[in-house]
Amino acid sequence: MALPLYQQNQIYRIHELTKITGLSRSSIYDKLNHNSPRYDSAFPRSVPLGPRAVGWLSSEVHAWLDSKARARQSVGKGGIR
C-alpha cells in the first residue's frame, strides 16, 4: 500500500509552505525566530538544500498541522473565540 503524499517526505519550499499552512512568509519566519513574540518551538525547522535555499519536510509540516487540529479539538465544541 502506498503512503499518502505527505508521508513520503517531500520538500516544501516557502511558496508551498505558505499555501499549505495559510501563514504568510513573514509569519513563518517569525515562528522560527527565537526573539519573536510569535516564536513557536513546535514549528518545523527548515532543511538546508543549498547555499541559499531551504525547504521543509512535508511529514513535519503535516505533523505540526495535525497537532494544531488536535489542540483545537481538546478545547471543546465551543472553541476559543
Phi, psi and omega in degrees: 000133182283144176287149172301153183307319184290345178265002180269013179049058170286163175256127174261130171274173187302322181299314179292322181298320178296321179291318184290318184273337185080007180264151175284165178303315181293325177294321178298312181291331173296320179295335180268347185271113181303334183270357182273143175293344179264011179304136179230105183295341180274347182292137183301140176280150178284158179248124179293132179250341181184188183301327182226027182225137175228162176211176180233139178288129183301321181297321179289321179297313182290329175295320178295315178298318178298321179294325177293319179294319178296321179296322179295317182293329181286343179289328180117179185294326183289329180068183177255132181248000000 
